Structures are given as C-alpha cells and as structure tokens.
Amino acid sequence: MVCAATESSAGNYGGGYAESYGESYGETYEVRAAAQALSPAAEQKHLMSYAPLVKKIVRQLNSQVSGAIDRDDMEQIGLMGLLEALRRYGEPDAAFGSFASLRIRGAILDELRRQDWRPRAVRQQSHKLRDGVRALTRKLGREPTEQEAIAGLGVTADEYMAYQLDESAETLASFDDLLQEGAADGSAGSSPSPEEQLMVRRSLEQALSGLNEREQRVVQMYYEFELSYKEIAAVLDLTDARVCQLNKAALTKMKAVLQG
C-alpha cells in the first residue's frame, strides 16, 4: 500500500492521516484510573503477543544509533518498557498498542541517554557540522541540498549520513519526550480528561497540517507504517540522508507547534 502511494496523493495525509495520528497519540492514551493488575501468566502471554511490536521499534531505532547498543540489548530494554506499559495500563485493548509504542521507544531512548551513547569527539564533530550547515543555509538563503552540504562541509557522503542520523536520533528523542509528557497521566492513579485528550489531538492535527507533502509522507511511513529510513528512502526514491533530513525538519516543526 505504501509503495503505491504517489507524490501527488501525499496531500491527502494532511486530513485523514492527521485524524488517525491524533487518535493514536491523543485519545488512545487513556490509562484507566483503576487498571486491574495482571497475573504473571497474563503478563507473560501479553509480552509474547506484543513482542513483534518491540522488534519493529528496535528495527526503526537501530539504524539511527549507529550500533551504540547491541540489537538484542535494545530488544530486552524494549521488553522492559512493554512490561511497564502492561503494568500501568492493565488488560490490553485496541488502544494499548499505541500507548505501549511510546513506552517502548521511551525506554530505549532513555537507556541511550543514560549511557551517553555519543562519544565526546562525535558530539563535537556533530556540533561543528551543525554550525557548518547553518552557515551554508544563511549563505544560500535556503537549506542546502545533500550534495551542497557535502561539498560545502568538506565531508564524505558516509560522514554526512552519520551526521544526519545523529541529528535525527537527537530530535526523535526530544520529540518522543514531548509526546510522552502530553500522553502521560498526571499520576499513577489518574487518567487524562476528555478535554485534555481533545487538546492533544487537535494540537497534533494542527502540527501535521503545517508540514509539506513530503514531510507528511515521511512522518506517516515512520510512525504509522513503522518503516526504517532505508525503507522510506527506497519508497520515495531518496537517499537515507535526505529522509533523515526530512524527518528531522518535520519533527522540529511539529515540536514547535506542540510547545507553542
């Protein structure tokens, strides 16, 4: 279904997709006030049932963190996030998958931050390249293309791709934090009110409507269809670095709206 999508049809995502995305990240995040505790046997059963969701999220994140954490370790951390989600939510229903996705991603990203997964030299290089891209943007009066950035920064295509992955992972972590803050209940024993849920949904719809067509498609493929950057690049006939760039731009725009 994704591969059949054309650039001209992307505008449709601003409406229908905004609604479905808003539902996933707004209305479905109602942690029930008195969630019944699951038995160990039930927890094990649901962990097995939702294990494929953990694997999908790990596959997404793995390409963005340059092997900072072993894939098996990421899956274990993700399973712990899934277990936490089950204990907070209670018996899963149709809305649980969306709730669990944020908890799983958050657990993995928290571990990456805890381990300070970017060595100091890598962080310094990233800051240097970021400053270079900003200087090029000011000089050109627009965001440089991938080829212009590589030439202007004096780096190889692989180095530029690593920079884009680093930037994207950082932006993703920040955006996921913001979503979790909006989705989290005020305390372990309370649920977001219908008014709060509606506000989250409307904010997300507004944020999505501010994206251009290609950015909307990248967000849809990444969050709804859970494709990796490499898979999105193949669908859109772009480079991996360009997909990283588009995703970062989209998340930055949406974050600005959600914080506004």
Secondary structure, DSSP 8 states (H G I E B T S, - for coil): --TT--GGGGGGGGTHHHHHHHIIIIIT----TT-----HHHHHHHHHHHHHHHHHHHHHHHTTTTTSS-HHHHHHHHHHHHHHHHHHH-S--TTHHHHHHHHHHHHHHHHHHHTT-S-HHHHHHHHHHHHHHHHHHHHHTS---HHHHHHHHT--HHHHHHHHHHHHHHHHHHHHHHHHHHHS-SSTT----HHHHHHHHHHHHHHHHTS-HHHHHHHIIIIIS---HHHHHHHHT--HHHHHHHHHHHHHHHHHHHH-
